[in-house]
């Protein structure tokens, strides 16, 4: 399982919409120094998570049977008495499931400032990128380095490659992150079709079911696909429910989860999320357009996908309202002004047509 550390400056995980929605702060910026020549010199800066810590992950070079012993097993259970609920093959027997508690191994650390500076020449030579063990802040004495998940390190963003079920369980059990995650965005397979799950070629994103040229040449991958979806849609629903349950454990009380899905299975996913998060914590289905043209369809073309938004606790949700700038100067409905103390009065003719004349800067306009 690969794990890459990176500062927020060079990794942009989610659309700006969700950063604004959940109240995230800007991730990084350039500071321009005073102009000494025709070309301004830019000082490299990056965003650091000040005052936040995490437990130390094991670097891959220090992992052996003694320092990282066999994994423990964590058992998760479902409430079998939910009513109403969606039923599928194997669900009645699947009242609990076990997940190995694996370690997340550090394969590489990426420091934006180091990378950018490495591209610049100094004394006629190009600086190289620092290796895994050259970051003093993350390079403790050997006696501490082999004591995995016992010592605190500064927080860094992480890119983790691995099964999401194993990764979330590791974050819960080894790093104690239960109830500490503000937002989770899940982009699962849209269904059980081959094209929904595999992209064998980097330069070919349009994968079609039933075409030999789109199939991977690795038999292990084909076997894994068949084993995962052995019961078709029934396996798919079990797959999603297990991961949604662990996602709920990670979320803080004010947190939210977003699941991107198509209209093929959106109704089933909604029913599962009602079971896991509670129907009262459903917020909204966000519809977004994915196509620009409707060509070749004999009926109405599918033009959109859906992002399903649930909160962990609707009464405690963290949310920043989105507003669009709108000039209401001279608009017929906006004829009242409200001061900071709540006093309202009608705008004069001059104020109605020129809002700069409003004397109280803390006042706001009210629609009549």
Rosetta blueprint (number, residue, H / E / L):
1 X L
2 X E
3 X E
4 X E
5 X E
6 X E
7 X L
8 X L
9 X L
10 X L
11 X L
12 X L
13 X L
14 X L
15 X L
16 X H
17 X H
18 X H
19 X H
20 X H
21 X H
22 X L
23 X L
24 X L
25 X L
26 X L
27 X L
28 X L
29 X L
30 X L
31 X E
32 X E
33 X L
34 X L
35 X L
36 X L
37 X L
38 X L
39 X L
40 X L
41 X L
42 X E
43 X E
44 X L
45 X L
46 X L
47 X L
48 X L
49 X L
50 X L
51 X L
52 X L
53 X E
54 X E
55 X E
56 X L
57 X L
58 X L
59 X E
60 X H
61 X H
62 X H
63 X L
64 X L
65 X L
66 X L
67 X L
68 X L
69 X L
70 X L
71 X L
72 X E
73 X E
74 X E
75 X E
76 X E
77 X E
78 X L
79 X L
80 X L
81 X L
82 X L
83 X L
84 X L
85 X L
86 X L
87 X L
88 X L
89 X L
90 X L
91 X L
92 X L
93 X L
94 X L
95 X L
96 X E
97 X E
98 X E
99 X E
100 X E
101 X E
102 X L
103 X L
104 X L
105 X L
106 X E
107 X L
108 X E
109 X E
110 X E
111 X L
112 X H
113 X H
114 X H
115 X H
116 X H
117 X H
118 X H
119 X L
120 X L
121 X E
122 X E
123 X L
124 X L
125 X E
126 X E
127 X L
128 X L
129 X L
130 X L
131 X L
132 X H
133 X H
134 X H
135 X L
136 X H
137 X H
138 X H
139 X L
140 X L
141 X L
142 X H
143 X H
144 X H
145 X H
146 X L
147 X L
148 X L
149 X L
150 X L
151 X L
152 X E
153 X E
154 X E
155 X L
156 X L
157 X E
158 X E
159 X E
160 X E
161 X E
162 X L
163 X L
164 X H
165 X H
166 X H
167 X H
168 X H
169 X H
170 X H
171 X H
172 X H
173 X H
174 X L
175 X L
176 X L
177 X L
178 X L
179 X L
180 X L
181 X E
182 X E
183 X E
184 X E
185 X E
186 X E
187 X L
188 X L
189 X L
190 X L
191 X L
192 X L
193 X L
194 X H
195 X H
196 X H
197 X L
198 X L
199 X L
200 X L
201 X L
202 X L
203 X L
204 X L
205 X L
206 X L
207 X L
208 X L
209 X L
210 X L
211 X L
212 X H
213 X H
214 X H
215 X L
216 X L
217 X L
218 X L
219 X H
220 X H
221 X H
222 X H
223 X H
224 X H
225 X H
226 X H
227 X H
228 X H
229 X L
230 X L
231 X L
232 X L
233 X H
234 X H
235 X H
236 X H
237 X H
238 X H
239 X H
240 X H
241 X H
242 X H
243 X H
244 X H
245 X H
246 X H
247 X H
248 X H
249 X H
250 X H
251 X E
252 X E
253 X E
254 X E
255 X E
256 X E
257 X E
258 X E
259 X E
260 X E
261 X E
262 X L
263 X L
264 X L
265 X L
266 X H
267 X H
268 X H
269 X H
270 X H
271 X H
272 X H
273 X H
274 X H
275 X H
276 X H
277 X H
278 X L
279 X H
280 X H
281 X H
282 X E
283 X E
284 X E
285 X E
286 X E
287 X E
288 X E
289 X E
290 X L
291 X L
292 X L
293 X L
294 X L
295 X L
296 X L
297 X L
298 X L
299 X L
300 X L
301 X L
302 X L
303 X L
304 X E
305 X E
306 X E
307 X E
308 X E
309 X E
310 X E
311 X E
312 X L
313 X L
314 X H
315 X H
316 X H
317 X L
318 X L
319 X L
320 X L
321 X L
322 X L
323 X L
324 X L
325 X L
326 X L
327 X L
328 X L
329 X L
330 X L
331 X L
332 X L
333 X L
334 X E
335 X E
336 X E
337 X E
338 X E
339 X L
340 X L
341 X L
342 X L
343 X L
344 X E
345 X E
346 X E
347 X L
348 X L
349 X H
350 X H
351 X H
352 X H
353 X H
354 X L
355 X H
356 X H
357 X H
358 X L
359 X L
360 X L
361 X L
362 X L
363 X L
364 X E
365 X E
366 X E
367 X E
368 X L
